[in-house]
Amino acid sequence: MKKMISTFMVLAALGSMQAQNCGSKACDSKQHGKVIVRLFGETGVDLKHYDGLKTGINRAYLGYQYKFNHDLSAKFLMDFAGGHKNGKYEAFVKNAFLSYTPGQFSLSAGMIGTFQFDTQESYWGHRYIEKSIMDKEKMGSSADLGIKASYMFNDFLKGNVAIINGLGYKNVTTSKYMKYALGFNITPTSNLILKVYGDYRDRNEAEFKDSKDPVKLKGQFTASVFAGYKANSLTVGLEYDRQNNHHYVDGADMNAVSGYANYKFNPKWSVFGRVDYTSLDESKKVYALGGVQFNPIKAISLSSNLRYTSIKDGDDDLGLFINVDVNI
């Protein structure tokens, strides 16, 4: 926690200095910086296997982004994940990259955000409550070390390509085995978007050298299709994802389907729901959640939600949660 506070103070000072600098007439109006502060808080109780009330900050993001001019920008973001090891926070560099965007073309290099499920996460819209299905089931990472490029061909079609490390931002061990990703966003109308995505990374025996259960390894291939619809107060998303040789285990093929919807009654109140289905070998799981969200101000989201999990040949689980998202 002390590291989080110290980091925030440094970033706030940078933002203040930049704001003062841009107060002068000599400052280029296209240059500006912004401090990023975001917190995910949660209080929850297991209604079926009551083991007490659990409260904490699940995640904190602290960072700074700066735009040098119309084409060039940079972003640095720290991710503080809580409660994974002895209740302590783990700190990771999630983003540290430069972006060059001259017109319809964009190029980013460094610890970049990936485009595997960025569109899906945007349509789901409740990351502070739950990850999108590919992130939740560890089918990929939201950020990684590498380079990506995108090109907006027209209002209908956008292409994305990336070469990344493939291990995610929490594991920056370099390897000769890279992940190659390709995706297209298709927008036939202003309300509808279609996305197709695929990536491949070859096996790397060295990454499994400490495994106690040696397995036959094979290259991992991921494919995804998504459809999203937005109109007035309604947002709907549906995706199908498949990963052959999940975690590079030969024959371990994962299928995942996720559908979600959000409806806004007014600028402050909305309801949402989501249902996931995943299968891996003989294992099958259904995960459902739904709730209500309240936005007292633009920077704060509050939610009360129920979550249900059903695992084949396993126990069901039901939980009640209150979540908060502070996004400054």
C-alpha positions in Angstrom: 0.0 0.0 0.0 2.9 2.4 0.8 4.3 1.7 -2.7 0.9 2.6 -4.2 0.7 5.9 -2.3 4.3 6.8 -3.2 3.7 6.1 -6.9 0.5 8.1 -6.9 2.3 11.1 -5.3 4.9 11.0 -8.0 2.3 10.8 -10.8 0.2 13.6 -9.3 3.4 15.8 -9.1 4.1 15.1 -12.8 0.5 16.0 -13.7 0.7 19.2 -11.7 4.0 20.2 -13.3 2.6 19.5 -16.8 -0.6 21.5 -16.0 1.5 24.5 -14.9 3.7 24.3 -18.0 0.7 24.2 -20.2 -0.7 27.3 -18.5 1.9 29.4 -20.5 1.2 30.8 -23.9 4.2 29.0 -25.2 2.7 25.6 -24.5 1.6 23.7 -27.6 -2.1 23.2 -27.3 -1.7 19.7 -28.7 0.6 18.7 -25.9 -1.0 17.5 -22.7 -0.6 15.0 -19.9 -3.0 13.1 -17.7 -2.7 11.2 -14.4 -4.5 7.9 -14.4 -6.1 6.7 -11.1 -8.5 3.8 -11.0 -9.6 1.6 -8.1 -11.7 -1.6 -8.0 -13.3 -2.3 -4.6 -15.4 -5.3 -3.6 -17.4 -6.6 -0.6 -19.0 -10.0 -1.0 -20.5 -13.0 0.8 -20.9 -16.7 -0.3 -24.6 -17.3 0.2 -24.3 -21.1 -0.1 -21.1 -21.7 1.9 -21.1 -18.8 4.3 -17.5 -18.1 5.4 -17.8 -14.5 6.4 -17.8 -11.1 4.7 -14.8 -10.4 2.4 -13.9 -6.8 1.6 -10.9 -5.3 -0.2 -9.5 -3.4 -3.1 -9.1 -6.0 -5.8 -7.1 -3.8 -8.1 -5.6 -0.4 -8.4 -4.2 1.3 -11.6 -1.9 4.3 -11.3 -0.3 5.8 -14.3 0.4 8.7 -16.6 -0.2 9.4 -20.3 1.2 12.2 -22.3 0.6 13.4 -25.8 3.7 15.0 -27.4 1.9 16.2 -30.5 -0.9 15.2 -32.8 0.7 12.0 -33.8 3.0 10.9 -30.9 1.9 9.8 -27.4 3.1 7.7 -24.5 1.5 5.8 -21.6 2.8 4.3 -18.4 0.5 2.3 -16.1 1.2 0.3 -12.9 -1.2 -2.5 -12.0 -1.5 -3.3 -8.3 -3.4 -6.6 -7.9 -4.5 -7.5 -4.4 -5.1 -10.6 -2.3 -3.2 -13.2 -4.3 -0.3 -13.9 -2.1 -0.7 -13.7 1.7 -3.2 -10.8 1.3 -0.5 -8.5 -0.1 -0.5 -6.5 -3.2 1.6 -7.4 -6.3 2.8 -4.7 -8.5 3.2 -5.0 -12.3 4.0 -2.7 -15.2 0.9 -3.1 -17.3 1.7 -0.4 -19.9 4.9 1.3 -20.9 4.8 2.2 -24.6 5.0 4.8 -27.3 2.3 5.2 -30.0 2.6 6.9 -33.4 -0.7 7.6 -35.1 -0.4 9.6 -38.3 -4.0 9.6 -39.7 -5.6 6.2 -40.3 -2.4 4.2 -39.3 -1.3 3.5 -35.7 1.8 1.8 -34.4 2.6 1.0 -30.8 5.7 -0.6 -29.2 6.7 -1.6 -25.7 4.4 -3.1 -23.0 1.3 -2.6 -25.1 -2.4 -3.3 -24.7 -3.5 -6.3 -26.8 -6.6 -6.3 -29.0 -7.6 -10.0 -28.2 -10.6 -9.0 -26.1 -10.5 -5.2 -25.9 -13.7 -4.7 -27.9 -15.5 -7.4 -26.0 -14.5 -5.8 -22.7 -15.8 -2.5 -23.9 -19.2 -3.9 -24.7 -19.3 -5.9 -21.5 -18.7 -2.6 -19.7 -18.3 -3.9 -16.1 -14.6 -4.9 -15.8 -14.6 -3.7 -12.2 -17.0 -6.4 -11.4 -15.7 -9.3 -13.6 -13.2 -9.9 -16.3 -14.4 -10.7 -19.8 -14.5 -14.5 -20.5 -11.2 -14.9 -22.3 -9.4 -12.9 -19.6 -11.2 -14.8 -16.9 -10.4 -18.2 -18.4 -6.8 -17.3 -19.0 -7.0 -17.6 -22.8 -4.8 -14.5 -23.2 -3.6 -11.3 -21.6 -4.9 -7.7 -21.8 -1.3 -6.5 -22.2 2.0 -7.9 -23.3 5.5 -7.0 -24.5 5.7 -6.4 -28.2 4.6 -4.3 -31.2 1.2 -3.8 -32.8 -0.2 -1.9 -35.8 -3.6 -1.0 -36.9 -5.1 0.6 -40.1 -8.5 2.0 -40.6 -9.2 1.2 -44.2 -12.5 3.0 -44.1 -15.6 3.4 -41.9 -16.4 -0.2 -42.5 -13.1 -2.1 -41.9 -10.2 -1.8 -39.4 -7.3 -4.3 -39.4 -5.0 -5.1 -36.5 -1.8 -7.1 -36.3 0.7 -7.8 -33.5 3.8 -9.7 -32.6 4.1 -10.1 -28.8 5.9 -12.1 -26.2 2.8 -14.2 -25.5 3.3 -14.6 -21.8 1.4 -11.5 -20.6 2.5 -8.4 -18.7 2.9 -10.4 -15.5 5.6 -12.6 -17.0 8.1 -10.7 -19.2 10.6 -13.5 -19.6 11.7 -13.2 -23.2 11.6 -16.2 -25.6 12.3 -17.0 -29.2 8.7 -18.1 -29.4 6.4 -15.2 -30.1 2.7 -14.9 -30.4 1.4 -13.7 -33.8 -2.1 -12.1 -33.8 -4.4 -10.8 -36.5 -7.8 -9.3 -36.2 -10.5 -7.3 -38.1 -13.2 -5.1 -36.8 -16.1 -4.7 -39.2 -18.7 -2.0 -38.7 -21.6 -2.5 -41.2 -23.8 0.1 -39.4 -23.2 2.7 -36.7 -25.0 0.4 -34.2 -23.4 -2.9 -35.1 -19.8 -4.2 -34.9 -18.4 -7.6 -35.9 -14.9 -8.8 -34.8 -12.8 -11.8 -35.9 -9.5 -12.6 -34.2 -6.8 -15.3 -34.3 -3.4 -15.9 -32.8 -0.8 -18.6 -32.7 2.2 -19.2 -30.5 4.5 -22.3 -30.7 5.3 -24.4 -27.7 8.3 -23.7 -25.4 9.5 -26.6 -23.3 11.7 -24.3 -21.2 8.6 -22.6 -19.8 7.5 -25.9 -18.3 10.8 -27.1 -17.0 9.7 -26.8 -13.4 6.3 -28.5 -13.9 5.7 -31.5 -11.6 3.4 -33.0 -14.2 5.2 -33.3 -17.6 2.8 -33.1 -20.5 3.1 -33.4 -24.2 3.3 -29.8 -25.5 2.0 -28.3 -28.7 1.5 -24.9 -30.3 -1.5 -22.9 -29.0 -4.0 -21.5 -31.5 -6.8 -19.1 -30.5 -9.8 -18.0 -32.6 -12.6 -15.7 -31.7 -15.7 -14.1 -33.2 -17.8 -11.3 -31.6 -20.9 -9.3 -32.4 -21.9 -6.2 -30.5 -24.9 -3.9 -30.8 -25.5 -0.5 -29.3 -28.7 1.6 -29.7 -30.0 4.3 -27.4 -29.9 2.8 -23.9 -29.2 -0.8 -24.9 -25.9 -2.6 -25.3 -25.6 -6.3 -26.3 -22.6 -8.5 -26.9 -22.1 -12.1 -27.9 -18.9 -14.0 -28.4 -17.5 -17.4 -29.2 -13.9 -18.3 -28.4 -11.9 -21.4 -29.0 -8.4 -22.2 -28.0 -6.7 -25.4 -29.2 -4.0 -26.8 -26.9 -5.0 -24.6 -24.0 -1.8 -23.6 -22.1 0.1 -25.6 -24.8 -1.2 -29.0 -23.6 -1.7 -31.3 -26.6 -5.4 -32.0 -27.1 -6.7 -29.7 -24.3 -9.2 -27.7 -26.4 -11.2 -25.0 -24.7 -14.5 -23.6 -26.0 -16.1 -20.5 -24.5 -19.4 -18.7 -25.1 -20.4 -15.4 -23.5 -23.5 -13.2 -23.9 -24.1 -10.0 -22.0 -26.5 -7.0 -22.1 -26.8 -3.6 -20.3 -29.8 -1.3 -20.3 -29.7 2.3 -19.0 -32.9 3.6 -17.5 -31.3 7.1 -17.2 -27.8 8.5 -16.9 -27.4 7.2 -13.3 -29.2 3.8 -13.2 -28.7 0.7 -15.3 -29.2 -3.1 -15.1 -26.9 -5.7 -16.6 -26.7 -9.5 -17.0 -24.2 -12.0 -18.4 -24.0 -15.8 -19.0 -20.8 -17.7 -19.7 -20.4 -21.3 -20.8 -16.9 -23.0 -21.0 -15.8 -26.5 -21.7 -12.3 -28.0 -21.5 -12.0 -31.8 -22.1 -14.8 -33.3 -19.9 -15.0 -30.2 -17.7 -18.0 -27.9 -18.2 -18.9 -24.7 -16.4 -21.8 -22.2 -16.4 -21.2 -18.8 -14.9 -24.0 -16.2 -14.6 -24.2 -12.8 -13.0 -26.6 -9.9 -13.0 -27.2 -6.7 -11.1 -27.9 -3.0 -11.0 -25.4 -0.2 -11.3 -25.6 3.4 -10.0 -23.4 6.3 -11.1 -23.7 9.1 -8.6 -21.1 11.0 -10.6 -19.2 10.3 -13.8 -16.1 9.1 -12.0 -17.8 6.6 -9.7 -19.8 3.4 -10.4 -21.5 1.3 -7.7 -23.1 -2.1 -8.2 -25.0 -4.7 -6.3 -24.9 -8.1 -8.1 -25.4 -11.8 -7.8 -23.1 -14.4 -9.2 -23.8 -18.1 -9.8 -21.4 -20.8 -10.8 -22.3 -24.4 -11.8 -19.6 -26.9 -12.6 -20.3 -30.4 -14.1 -19.8 -33.1 -11.4 -19.0 -30.3 -8.9 -20.6 -28.0 -6.4 -22.7 -24.9 -7.3 -21.9 -21.5 -5.8 -23.9 -18.4 -5.3 -22.6 -15.0 -4.1 -23.8 -11.5 -3.4 -21.4 -8.7 -4.0 -21.2 -4.9 -3.8 -18.6 -3.4 -6.2 -17.2 0.1 -6.6 -15.2 1.6 -9.5 -13.4 4.9 -8.9 -12.0 6.2 -12.2 -10.3 9.6 -12.1 
